[in-house]
Amino acid sequence: MTADVFWSSTGADSYPWVLDMSDGTVYTFNGCTAGGFYIMRHSESPISVRCVRSKLDERTDFPACNKTGIAPCKDADGTIWSSALYVERFKDFDHNKYLDRGNSCSDDEEFCPDAEVDWWGLPEMCRNLNEKGSKKWRLPTIDEIRSIVTTDKLKKGGSCGLKNECHDNSCFNEEACKGDEPSKTLLYDFGYMFSGTLSFDYPYYDEEAGRTIYPDLWLLSTKGGYLAVAGNSTSARELFQRCVLDETLEIHETPYSDTETGLTWSDISSDYLTLSEANDYCYELSKGDFDHWWRVPTLDELKTLVRNCSNEDGSPCPVDVSGKYSALRDYDVLLASDSNGISSIDFWNAGIDLDENSNSKAYIRCVSDGSNPCADDPCNGLARCNVVENEGIRTYECGCPDFYEWNGSNCESICSTDPCGSVPHSTGMCNPTSETTYECKCASDYLWNGSACVNPCEGGPCTAESANSTGECTVVSAEEYKCSCNEDEGFYWTAAEHKCVNPCAADPNPCTLVENSTGECTPASATEYECGCNEDLAWYAPLKECVMTAM
């Protein structure tokens, strides 16, 4: 039986709309309540769905944006808006990377509705969107968002004052930007939507706060009816996001071949990497790829990706999260390295950073400027294949670890002759320490002394050589051992004399030489002791004296 309540594909405040066909009433539905009232009549009945087939992708025009929420759609200014994106439903969005799975969520949940979304990931949602056959989507500007707000104060031209040309506090009227509660959009969206417009253009150092202040994005809250600076994050439960279509954006598939420079660029890494990790990442990309030898780009090569910023000295342009400063729409920090050291370009402002810290991390796009002579693994997987170029001729060389040399078929070292195989008490494992020296791994309780595996406790030195010992011997180094002593009787081990000693057993008793001492001596170590003192006096170990006690 078909129920007379139907699902809608649109919703409000993260809950879908349902339509009661019996009386035409529309509710938001959270599983047990609708519109704030419990639905007795339908709580145990199924909710039906009728699917519709849209030929929107076959059209060259777009419907006007209205309260049906159907999108892509066009507003009165001609801006094309995408469907609403919800984090938990956006398949290409990396939840692990951008969601804080906090107090109310366990690690095995696929999505945490109470998590907070770092706004830095939202431009990526638009960048990865492929709707109506186009990937030219970006976050809307503050002007574009205000063009679909319906309340007088918040809509474009209203008294709020924020606009693309003036998006800092000088044009922000806090009272007017509060709007009317609740607000809404032409598409009847409800919740939070971020713009791509930042609160100011350049990061600055705040002397009073003692830190650098970075700009935040302006956002619209239809729930609260206001425009405000977003801060670092917002609730994923209340987030909806729409992107706008921008035909001016450059879109290049990777590998991207730049015909002007002759360079080819890989896809961007999924995580920040150190230089060492980036080298490994590019090397792994090269395996089996005959067309490209991938490597970390130089700074000059990375500069060729910069667009729309004319600062030749590498000083930053105004911050922008649309990716307009990159030929590949990057708005992240990308790594470079050459003879001048490690460097990077931050594509959210095209600024260049020179950093010699090998542990610094950034994203990486590997670069290729030709074919790969290592693709068929000429080093047989036994060495790292490195591309070398001489007078325009590209060949390869097999690179071995330190103290190893390639002999034409293998990496060879002084250990190749198995010098540890016949060493007594050795496991047979050999590690080269230079071109001419090695060390053998020794069995338990044996240590390598440069020529043999030895145990200085062999022969029972703690029984034969040390009186007042329990006989237990502990290996300290290849040359040294330590005997356990009868500490209950006041004896302690001294490495300098290789014996157990009691400092109070000296002749004469050291406490008999201390003024105001009773002569009683208690050993504390091989060299330290405590003397008993006369009444009203106490032992002071640093000076080995009996001194007056504090009153």
C-alpha positions in Angstrom: 0.0 0.0 0.0 1.3 3.5 -0.9 1.2 5.9 2.0 -0.2 9.4 1.5 2.9 11.1 2.9 5.7 11.7 0.4 9.4 12.5 0.8 11.0 15.6 -0.8 14.6 15.9 -1.9 14.9 19.3 -0.2 14.8 20.2 3.5 15.3 22.7 6.2 17.7 22.7 9.2 19.1 19.3 8.0 15.7 17.7 8.1 13.8 16.8 4.8 10.4 18.1 3.9 7.5 15.7 3.7 4.2 16.3 2.1 0.9 15.0 3.5 -1.2 14.5 0.4 -4.4 14.1 2.4 -4.6 17.7 3.3 -1.7 19.3 1.4 0.3 20.1 4.6 4.1 20.3 4.4 6.3 19.4 7.4 10.0 19.0 8.2 10.5 15.5 9.5 13.2 14.1 11.9 12.0 10.6 12.2 9.3 11.0 14.9 8.1 14.6 14.7 7.1 17.0 12.0 6.8 20.7 12.3 7.3 20.4 16.0 4.3 18.0 16.5 4.3 14.2 16.8 2.6 12.5 13.8 0.4 9.9 15.4 -1.3 9.0 12.1 2.0 8.3 10.3 4.4 7.3 13.0 4.0 3.6 12.2 3.2 4.0 8.5 5.7 4.1 5.6 6.5 7.3 3.9 6.4 7.0 0.1 8.6 8.4 -2.6 7.9 9.3 -6.2 11.0 9.8 -8.4 11.2 12.4 -11.1 13.4 12.4 -14.2 15.0 15.7 -14.9 16.3 16.7 -18.4 18.2 19.6 -16.8 21.6 18.4 -18.1 20.3 18.5 -21.6 19.3 22.1 -21.3 21.3 25.2 -22.1 19.2 27.5 -19.9 18.4 27.3 -16.2 15.2 27.7 -14.3 14.9 30.8 -12.0 15.9 30.2 -8.4 12.8 30.0 -6.2 11.5 28.3 -3.1 11.3 24.9 -4.7 15.1 24.7 -4.2 15.5 23.1 -7.6 19.1 23.7 -8.9 21.2 24.5 -10.8 19.2 27.6 -11.2 19.8 31.3 -12.2 19.1 34.3 -10.0 18.0 37.7 -11.2 21.6 38.8 -11.5 22.4 35.9 -13.9 24.4 33.9 -11.3 24.1 30.1 -11.6 23.7 28.4 -8.3 24.5 24.7 -7.6 22.4 22.2 -5.6 22.8 22.5 -1.9 25.8 20.5 -0.7 25.6 18.8 2.7 28.9 17.5 4.1 27.6 14.0 5.0 26.2 13.6 1.5 29.2 15.0 -0.4 31.1 11.9 -1.5 34.3 13.6 -2.6 34.6 15.5 0.7 37.3 14.1 3.0 35.5 13.8 6.4 38.6 12.6 8.3 40.5 15.6 7.1 38.0 18.4 7.8 35.8 17.1 10.5 36.6 17.2 14.2 35.2 13.9 15.5 34.8 15.2 19.0 33.1 14.3 22.2 29.8 13.1 20.8 31.3 10.9 18.0 33.2 7.6 18.0 36.0 6.9 15.5 34.0 4.2 13.7 31.1 6.5 12.7 31.0 7.3 9.0 29.8 10.8 9.7 29.4 12.9 12.9 26.4 15.2 12.6 27.6 17.2 15.7 31.1 17.7 14.4 32.4 21.1 13.3 33.5 21.8 9.8 36.7 23.7 9.2 35.9 26.3 6.6 39.2 25.7 4.9 37.7 22.5 3.4 34.6 24.2 1.9 36.4 25.7 -1.2 37.4 22.1 -2.0 33.8 21.0 -2.0 33.1 23.5 -4.7 36.4 22.8 -6.5 35.5 19.1 -6.6 31.9 19.6 -7.6 30.9 18.3 -11.1 27.4 19.4 -11.8 25.7 19.9 -15.2 28.9 18.6 -16.8 31.0 21.5 -15.4 33.8 21.7 -12.8 33.9 25.4 -12.9 32.3 25.9 -9.5 33.5 28.1 -6.6 32.3 29.6 -3.4 29.9 32.6 -3.9 31.1 36.1 -3.2 29.4 38.2 -0.5 27.6 40.2 -3.3 26.3 36.9 -4.8 25.0 35.6 -1.5 23.2 38.9 -0.8 21.6 38.7 -4.2 19.6 35.7 -3.1 18.7 36.9 0.4 15.1 38.2 0.6 15.2 40.3 3.8 15.6 44.1 3.3 18.7 44.7 5.5 20.6 41.7 4.2 19.8 41.7 0.6 22.1 43.3 -2.0 22.0 47.1 -1.6 20.5 46.8 1.9 21.8 48.6 4.9 24.2 45.8 6.0 26.9 47.5 3.8 29.1 44.5 3.1 30.0 44.1 -0.6 32.8 42.8 -2.8 34.5 46.1 -3.0 34.3 46.8 0.7 34.4 43.6 2.7 36.1 44.6 5.9 34.9 46.3 9.1 34.8 49.7 7.5 31.6 48.7 5.7 30.2 46.3 8.2 27.2 47.7 10.0 26.7 45.2 12.9 23.2 46.2 13.8 22.0 46.2 10.1 23.8 42.9 9.4 21.8 41.2 12.1 18.9 41.2 9.6 15.4 40.0 10.4 15.0 36.7 12.3 14.7 34.2 10.6 16.0 35.1 7.2 15.7 33.0 4.1 17.1 32.8 0.5 15.3 32.6 -2.8 15.7 28.8 -2.6 14.4 28.7 1.0 17.7 27.4 2.3 17.9 27.2 6.1 21.2 27.1 8.1 24.7 28.3 7.4 26.2 29.1 4.0 29.8 30.4 3.5 30.9 33.0 1.1 34.3 33.0 -0.5 34.8 36.7 0.6 37.3 37.2 3.4 37.0 39.6 6.3 40.2 41.4 5.2 42.9 41.1 2.5 46.2 40.4 4.3 47.2 38.6 7.5 48.8 40.9 10.0 50.7 40.6 13.3 48.8 41.8 16.4 51.3 43.2 18.9 48.8 43.1 21.7 47.7 39.5 21.0 51.3 38.5 20.2 50.3 36.4 17.1 49.4 36.7 13.4 45.8 37.3 12.7 44.4 35.6 9.6 41.2 36.5 7.8 38.0 34.5 8.1 35.2 34.1 5.6 31.9 35.9 5.8 28.9 33.7 6.1 25.1 33.9 6.0 23.0 32.4 8.7 19.4 32.1 7.6 18.6 30.5 10.9 19.8 33.5 12.9 19.1 36.0 10.1 22.5 37.6 10.0 25.8 38.1 8.0 28.9 37.7 10.1 32.6 36.6 10.2 32.6 32.8 10.3 35.4 32.1 12.7 37.3 28.9 12.2 34.4 26.4 11.9 30.7 25.8 12.1 28.4 22.9 12.9 28.1 20.3 10.2 24.5 19.6 11.1 23.5 23.1 10.2 25.6 23.6 7.2 24.3 23.8 3.7 26.5 25.1 0.9 25.8 26.3 -2.6 28.5 27.0 -5.2 28.3 29.3 -8.2 29.3 28.6 -11.7 32.2 30.7 -13.0 33.0 30.2 -16.7 36.1 32.3 -16.3 37.9 29.7 -14.2 40.7 27.7 -15.8 40.1 24.0 -15.5 42.9 21.5 -16.3 42.9 17.8 -15.9 46.0 16.2 -14.5 48.6 15.2 -15.7 48.5 18.9 -16.9 51.0 19.7 -19.7 51.9 23.4 -19.9 52.7 24.0 -23.5 54.5 27.3 -22.7 57.0 25.7 -20.3 57.1 22.1 -21.5 56.4 21.0 -17.9 53.8 18.4 -16.9 52.2 18.5 -13.4 50.8 15.7 -11.4 47.7 15.7 -9.2 48.1 17.3 -5.7 49.1 15.1 -2.8 46.3 14.2 -0.3 48.3 15.3 2.7 51.1 17.6 3.8 54.6 16.1 3.2 58.1 16.8 4.3 60.8 17.1 1.5 61.9 13.6 2.1 58.3 12.3 1.9 57.7 14.4 -1.2 60.7 12.8 -2.9 59.3 9.4 -2.1 55.8 10.4 -3.2 57.1 11.5 -6.6 59.3 8.5 -7.0 56.3 6.2 -6.4 54.4 8.1 -9.1 57.2 7.4 -11.5 57.2 3.7 -11.2 56.0 2.1 -14.4 55.2 5.5 -16.0 57.2 5.6 -19.3 56.0 9.1 -20.2 56.9 11.0 -17.0 59.8 11.1 -14.6 58.1 12.8 -11.6 60.2 14.8 -9.1 59.8 17.7 -6.7 59.7 21.0 -8.6 62.2 23.9 -8.3 60.9 27.2 -7.1 61.2 28.7 -10.6 59.2 25.8 -12.0 56.5 26.2 -9.3 56.3 29.9 -10.1 55.1 29.1 -13.6 51.8 27.9 -12.0 51.1 31.4 -10.6 48.2 33.3 -12.2 46.6 36.7 -11.6 49.3 38.0 -9.3 52.0 40.3 -10.8 54.3 40.7 -7.8 57.6 39.6 -9.3 59.4 39.7 -5.9 57.1 37.0 -4.5 55.4 39.4 -2.1 51.7 38.3 -1.4 48.6 39.5 -3.2 45.3 39.8 -1.4 44.1 36.5 0.1 41.6 34.6 -2.1 40.2 31.1 -1.7 38.9 30.6 -5.2 42.2 29.2 -6.5 42.6 32.1 -9.0 46.3 32.4 -8.2 47.0 28.9 -9.5 46.7 27.4 -13.0 45.4 24.3 -11.3 43.0 26.2 -8.8 45.2 25.4 -5.8 44.7 27.6 -2.7 47.1 25.6 -0.6 50.8 25.7 0.3 52.9 23.8 -2.4 56.5 22.6 -1.8 59.5 23.3 -4.0 63.2 22.5 -3.6 66.4 23.3 -5.5 70.1 24.1 -4.8 69.0 27.2 -2.9 67.1 25.1 -0.4 63.5 24.3 0.5 60.8 26.8 -0.4 57.1 27.0 -1.0 54.3 29.1 -2.6 51.1 29.7 -0.6 48.5 29.9 -3.4 45.9 31.6 -1.3 47.9 34.8 -1.8 50.7 33.7 -4.2 53.3 34.5 -1.5 56.7 32.8 -1.6 58.3 31.4 1.6 62.0 30.4 1.8 62.4 27.8 4.5 65.5 25.7 5.1 63.8 23.5 7.7 63.8 20.0 6.2 60.9 19.0 8.5 58.6 21.7 7.1 55.5 20.3 5.5 53.3 21.3 2.5 51.3 19.8 -0.3 53.2 18.6 -3.4 52.5 18.6 -7.1 55.3 16.6 -8.8 56.7 17.9 -12.1 57.9 16.1 -15.1 59.9 17.5 -18.0 60.4 14.3 -20.1 60.2 10.6 -20.4 61.2 8.1 -17.8 64.3 5.8 -18.4 63.6 4.1 -15.1 60.0 3.0 -15.9 61.0 -0.6 -16.7 63.0 -0.9 -13.4 66.5 -1.4 -14.8 67.8 -1.6 -11.1 65.7 -4.7 -10.6 64.0 -3.3 -7.5 67.4 -3.8 -5.6 68.3 -0.1 -5.8 66.6 3.3 -6.3 66.6 4.3 -10.0 67.6 7.9 -10.4 67.4 9.9 -13.7 70.5 11.7 -14.8 71.0 14.1 -17.7 74.2 14.9 -19.5 74.3 17.3 -22.5 70.6 16.7 -23.1 70.8 12.9 -23.0 68.8 11.4 -20.2 69.9 8.1 -18.7 69.7 6.5 -15.3 71.9 5.3 -12.4 71.1 2.9 -9.7 71.4 4.5 -6.3 72.3 2.3 -3.3 72.1 3.2 0.4 75.2 4.7 2.2 78.2 2.4 2.2 76.8 0.3 -0.7 77.8 0.4 -4.4 76.0 -0.8 -7.4 78.1 -3.6 -9.1 75.9 -3.9 -12.2 73.4 -6.3 -10.7 73.2 -5.6 -7.0 74.1 -3.2 -4.2 77.4 -4.4 -2.7 79.2 -3.4 0.5 82.0 -4.8 2.7 79.3 -7.0 4.2 78.8 -8.8 0.9 81.5 -11.3 1.8 79.6 -12.3 4.9 82.3 -11.4 7.5 80.0 -12.0 10.4 79.0 -15.6 9.5 82.0 -17.1 11.3 82.2 -14.7 14.3 81.4 -16.6 17.6 78.2 -15.4 19.4 77.1 -13.4 16.3 73.7 -13.7 14.6 75.5 -13.4 11.3 73.8 -10.1 10.5 76.3 -7.5 9.2 75.8 -3.7 8.9 78.4 -1.6 7.1 79.5 1.5 9.0 81.8 2.9 6.3 83.3 1.9 3.0 85.9 -0.3 4.9 84.3 -1.1 8.3 81.3 -3.0 9.6 79.7 -4.2 12.7 78.2 -7.6 13.5 74.9 -8.1 15.4 75.6 -10.2 18.5 73.5 -12.7 20.4 71.8 -11.7 23.6 74.1 -10.5 26.4 77.0 -10.1 23.8 78.2 -6.8 22.4 80.4 -5.9 19.4 83.8 -4.4 20.3 84.9 -3.7 16.8 86.3 -7.2 16.0 84.3 -9.7 18.1 81.2 -10.4 20.1 82.1 -10.2 23.7 80.5 -10.5 27.2 82.6 -9.0 30.0 80.6 -11.0 32.5 82.0 -14.3 31.2 84.3 -16.0 33.7 82.3 -14.8 36.7 84.2 -11.7 37.7 81.6 -10.8 40.3 82.4 -14.0 42.2 86.2 -14.2 41.8 87.2 -10.5 41.9 84.6 -8.8 44.1 84.1 -9.4 47.8 80.7 -8.5 49.3 78.9 -9.1 46.0 75.8 -11.2 45.5 77.6 -12.7 42.4 75.1 -11.2 39.9 76.9 -9.6 36.9 75.3 -7.0 34.5 76.9 -6.1 31.1 77.4 -2.3 30.8 79.3 -2.1 27.6 81.7 -4.3 25.5 84.4 -3.5 28.1 82.5 -2.8 31.3 80.4 -4.9 33.7 78.7 -4.1 37.1 78.4 -6.4 40.1 75.4 -6.3 42.4 76.6 -5.7 46.0 75.2 -6.5 49.5 73.5 -3.2 49.9 71.7 -4.4 53.0 75.2 -4.5 54.6 76.1 -1.1 53.2 78.2 -2.1 50.1 77.8 -0.4 46.7 79.5 -0.9 43.4 82.3 1.4 42.2 83.2 1.2 38.6 86.5 3.1 39.1 87.8 0.3 41.5 85.8 -2.6 40.1 84.6 -3.7 43.6 81.9 -3.4 46.2 82.8 -0.8 48.9 81.3 0.6 52.1 82.4 4.2 52.7 81.7 3.8 56.4 84.2 0.8 56.6 87.2 3.1 55.9 89.9 3.3 58.6 89.3 5.6 60.3 85.5 5.8 60.2 84.9 9.2 58.3 82.2 10.3 60.8 84.8 10.2 63.7 86.5 13.1 61.9 83.4 15.3 61.7 82.9 17.9 64.4 79.8 17.5 66.5 79.1 14.0 65.1 78.2 11.0 67.3 80.5 8.9 65.1 77.5 6.9 63.7 77.9 6.3 60.0 75.2 5.2 57.5 76.3 4.5 53.8 74.2 5.9 51.0 76.3 5.0 48.0 79.8 4.0 47.1 81.0 7.5 47.9 78.2 9.1 50.0 77.4 8.5 53.7 75.4 10.2 56.5 76.8 10.9 60.0 74.7 11.0 63.2 74.9 14.5 64.8 74.7 15.7 68.4 71.4 17.1 69.7 69.9 20.1 67.9 72.2 19.5 65.0 71.5 17.8 61.6 73.6 16.3 58.8 74.2 18.5 55.8 75.4 16.2 53.0 76.7 18.9 50.5 79.3 20.1 53.1 79.5 16.8 55.0 79.0 18.7 58.3 76.7 18.7 61.3 74.9 22.1 61.3 72.2 23.8 63.4 68.7 22.9 62.6 66.3 25.6 61.4 64.2 27.1 64.3 
